[in-house]
Amino acid sequence: MLTGCFDVLHVGHIDFLRFAKTCVDILIVGTDSDEAIRKTKGKLRPIHPQTHRAKVLSELKSVNYVLLMTDTHNHNSIKAENYHSQAVCTVNPTHLIVSKHDSYWKVKKRRADLIGGAFIVYRKPRSTSTTEIVKNLQKLESGRF
C-alpha cells in the first residue's frame, strides 16, 4: 500500500508505482483528498479533483485498487495522523511503500511497525515532481520561462 496526491501523473509516479508493484502481489494506492492537498500544498493544488486522479490511477496496470482517502486535515496534524493510521489498520497491508522524497516517511514507518508490515523505501533519484511541473507552467504563463 502507498498513498499520495498523484495530481499530475508523470514519469516519476510511473517509476514509483512500477517499483511498488514488484514488491507486492496486490498494490493498493490511496489518493489524498482535495482539501487535505490544499491544506498541505497550497490553494492552487490539486490541479485535478480526487475522483479524476483515482480514475487515472485505476487504469494503470501496476495498480490493483485505488482507495479514496477522505481526510481533510493538513498532513502535519494529529487528526490526519490518526485518520491515516486507522486507514492502514483497516486495510492491514503486508507492506507500506514510500519514496525517499516523502516528507512523512518517518510517520509512515511507525504505521508499518504498528501493523507489523514491511516498510520499503523507493530510493531512485527524483526525476520530476508535480510541484516543479506546476512552477514551470506558472513561469511559462507569466513569460518568465
C-alpha angles and dihedrals in degrees: 000000000000134000136204149123101275088185104154105018112226140166092274089060091047092051091048094048092047090051091048091051090055088059098052141033093225120032118205115190120194118206118208119237120259092244094050090050092050091051092047104036103024141266095294092063142120101040091194126038119250094254091056092047090050092049092052092047092048090060094058114101093222092058118078100175136012119210118202106221108212099190112125100190129107108268090240093061129101089232091057090047091052092047094050093044090052091049091052092048090050095049091038097198121193091227138030112202125196138172117244085238092061109116090207099051094118091055090047090050089056089051091053089050089049092059097033091244130146116264115214126187120204103219104185114128113260109266095186142334135216090236090057091046091052092048091051092049090051090051090048092050092050093045094245096114 
